[in-house]
């Protein structure tokens, strides 16, 4: 008897999950003086990029966490804004 393999697609949710984690880290570090500027900006940019990738995968049907990816991108963008606003003021 032949073995039957599952034809269920494997979802690629890693980018969306990474976006949320990086966005949270970036937003928390954005409020820390001195060190926050060096951590928040690169981490925030990485969150935006991962969120963008996650949303595009969700639109193609390759992932199931598009909302999570969008939230991560928004958190990353907010962190970059806070870091730049704190630098200017």
C-alpha positions as CSV (number, residue, x, y, z in Angstrom):
1,X,0.0,0.0,0.0
2,X,1.4,3.4,-1.0
3,X,1.9,6.1,1.6
4,X,-0.2,9.2,1.1
5,X,1.6,12.5,1.7
6,X,-0.2,15.6,2.8
7,X,-0.7,18.2,0.1
8,X,-1.5,20.9,2.6
9,X,0.6,24.0,1.9
10,X,3.2,24.9,4.5
11,X,2.7,28.4,5.6
12,X,5.6,30.8,5.9
13,X,4.7,32.9,9.0
14,X,8.3,33.6,10.1
15,X,8.6,37.1,8.7
16,X,5.4,38.3,10.3
17,X,6.3,36.9,13.7
18,X,9.8,38.4,13.4
19,X,8.3,41.8,12.6
20,X,6.2,41.8,15.8
21,X,9.1,40.8,18.0
22,X,11.5,43.3,16.4
23,X,8.9,46.0,16.5
24,X,8.3,45.5,20.2
25,X,12.0,45.5,21.0
26,X,12.5,48.6,18.9
27,X,9.7,50.5,20.5
28,X,10.8,49.7,24.0
29,X,14.4,50.6,23.2
30,X,13.3,53.9,21.5
31,X,12.5,55.3,25.0
32,X,15.9,54.4,26.5
33,X,18.3,57.4,26.4
34,X,21.6,57.1,24.5
35,X,21.5,53.3,23.8
36,X,18.0,53.5,22.3
37,X,19.2,55.4,19.2
38,X,21.7,52.7,18.3
39,X,19.3,49.8,18.9
40,X,15.8,51.2,18.0
41,X,16.6,52.5,14.5
42,X,18.1,49.4,13.0
43,X,15.7,47.1,14.8
44,X,12.8,49.3,13.7
45,X,13.9,49.3,10.1
46,X,14.2,45.5,10.2
47,X,10.7,45.2,11.7
48,X,9.3,47.3,8.8
49,X,11.1,45.2,6.2
50,X,10.0,41.9,7.8
51,X,6.4,43.2,8.1
52,X,6.4,44.2,4.5
53,X,7.6,40.7,3.5
54,X,5.1,39.1,5.8
55,X,2.2,41.1,4.3
56,X,3.2,40.3,0.8
57,X,3.4,36.6,1.7
58,X,-0.1,36.9,3.2
59,X,-1.5,38.5,0.0
60,X,0.0,35.6,-2.1
61,X,-1.5,33.0,0.2
62,X,1.8,31.8,1.5
63,X,1.3,33.0,5.1
64,X,-1.6,33.3,7.5
65,X,-0.5,36.1,9.8
66,X,-0.8,39.3,7.7
67,X,-2.4,41.2,10.6
68,X,0.6,40.3,12.8
69,X,3.0,41.4,10.1
70,X,1.2,44.7,9.7
71,X,1.3,45.4,13.4
72,X,5.0,44.6,13.5
73,X,5.7,47.0,10.7
74,X,3.7,49.7,12.4
75,X,5.5,49.2,15.7
76,X,8.8,49.4,13.9
77,X,7.8,52.6,12.1
78,X,6.7,54.1,15.4
79,X,10.0,53.2,17.0
80,X,12.0,54.9,14.2
81,X,9.8,58.0,14.5
82,X,10.2,58.1,18.3
83,X,14.0,57.7,18.0
84,X,14.3,60.5,15.4
85,X,11.9,62.8,17.3
86,X,14.0,62.3,20.5
87,X,17.1,63.1,18.6
88,X,15.8,66.3,17.2
89,X,14.3,67.6,20.5
